[in-house]
Amino acid sequence: MKALYVILVIIIGNSSAGAQTTEWNLQATRPEQEITRSYPLQITTGKTSSLIFPGIIKSVDRGSREVLAQKAKDVSNVLHVKAAKEDFSETNLTVITADGLLYHFTVRYAADPGVLTFDMGPPPRQ
């Protein structure tokens, strides 16, 4: 009976250590691009901001109606964004592209944004 107890302790000890190692390895090898950061975006009512993505835009979600967003005509990777009204509360915008990447923006109103065109990176390699 004592030998059986020792064997069980060894098996259980090894399996839990292995699980911890596996979990750590999965986190260590997780591609950096899967970790989403939030980009600051200032928009205004009188000017349109353009977001250029490396892939085709598949989905756009606005955090509130104060943010107007539409894909550019005849271009699959450009999103135009504008404020529907002045001084709206901070909100967000989420864009998902065909390559499976998710882009998150924290959107704030600015009377005169310093930058109107945002290039989100080079196109993926084929």
TORRO-961819 format. One record per residue (C-alpha): x, y, z; residue number from 1; residue in three letters. Coordinates in steps of 0.25 Angstrom, whole numbers, m for minus. Each point is the difference from the previous one (the first is absolute). Layout:
! TORRO-961819
X:Y:Z:NUM:Ala
...
//
This chain:
! TORRO-961819
0:0:0:1:Met
11:9:3:2:Lys
7:m2:m13:3:Ala
m14:3:m7:4:Leu
0:13:8:5:Tyr
14:4:m5:6:Val
m3:m3:m14:7:Ile
m13:9:0:8:Leu
8:11:7:9:Val
10:0:m11:10:Ile
m10:m1:m12:11:Ile
m9:11:6:12:Ile
12:9:3:13:Gly
6:m2:m14:14:Asn
m14:2:m7:15:Ser
m2:14:7:16:Ser
14:4:m2:17:Ala
m2:m3:m15:18:Gly
m13:8:m1:19:Ala
7:12:6:20:Gln
11:m1:m10:21:Thr
m9:m2:m11:22:Thr
m8:12:4:23:Glu
12:8:1:24:Trp
5:m4:m13:25:Asn
m13:3:m7:26:Leu
1:14:5:27:Gln
15:2:m3:28:Ala
m2:m4:m15:29:Thr
m13:8:m2:30:Arg
2:9:m12:31:Pro
2:14:4:32:Glu
m11:5:m11:33:Gln
m11:m8:8:34:Glu
2:10:11:35:Ile
m9:12:m3:36:Thr
4:14:4:37:Arg
m9:12:0:38:Ser
3:12:m9:39:Tyr
m4:14:3:40:Pro
m8:6:m10:41:Leu
m5:15:0:42:Gln
m11:4:m10:43:Ile
m8:12:m3:44:Thr
m12:5:m7:45:Thr
6:8:m11:46:Gly
10:m10:m5:47:Lys
1:m14:m4:48:Thr
11:m9:6:49:Ser
4:m12:m8:50:Ser
5:m13:5:51:Leu
8:m9:m9:52:Ile
1:m15:4:53:Phe
10:m10:m6:54:Pro
m12:m10:m3:55:Gly
m14:1:m5:56:Ile
m10:5:10:57:Ile
m10:m10:4:58:Lys
m7:6:12:59:Ser
m2:14:7:60:Val
m6:2:13:61:Asp
m2:14:5:62:Arg
m1:2:15:63:Gly
m11:11:m1:64:Ser
m8:7:m11:65:Arg
9:13:2:66:Glu
10:m7:m9:67:Val
m3:m1:m14:68:Leu
8:m11:m8:69:Ala
m1:m5:m14:70:Gln
9:m8:m9:71:Lys
6:8:m12:72:Ala
m7:m2:m13:73:Lys
8:m10:m9:74:Asp
11:m2:10:75:Val
m1:m12:10:76:Ser
10:4:10:77:Asn
m3:15:3:78:Val
m10:4:11:79:Leu
m5:15:0:80:His
m3:5:14:81:Val
m7:13:5:82:Lys
m7:6:12:83:Ala
m15:1:m1:84:Ala
0:11:11:85:Lys
10:8:8:86:Glu
5:m3:14:87:Asp
m5:m14:0:88:Phe
4:m10:12:89:Ser
12:m9:m3:90:Glu
m4:m12:m7:91:Thr
6:m11:m8:92:Asn
1:m6:m14:93:Leu
4:m14:m4:94:Thr
4:m5:m13:95:Val
3:m15:m5:96:Ile
7:m3:m12:97:Thr
0:m12:m10:98:Ala
13:m5:6:99:Asp
m7:m1:13:100:Gly
7:12:7:101:Leu
m8:8:10:102:Leu
3:15:1:103:Tyr
m6:8:12:104:His
m1:15:1:105:Phe
m3:9:11:106:Thr
m7:12:m6:107:Val
m1:14:5:108:Arg
m5:13:m6:109:Tyr
10:10:m4:110:Ala
m3:14:m6:111:Ala
12:m1:m9:112:Asp
7:m14:0:113:Pro
15:1:m3:114:Gly
m1:m13:m9:115:Val
m11:m4:m10:116:Leu
7:m12:m7:117:Thr
4:m12:8:118:Phe
8:m12:m7:119:Asp
m2:m12:8:120:Met
12:m7:m6:121:Gly
5:m7:m12:122:Pro
m9:m11:m8:123:Pro
3:m14:5:124:Pro
10:m8:m9:125:Arg
m7:m10:m10:126:Gln
//
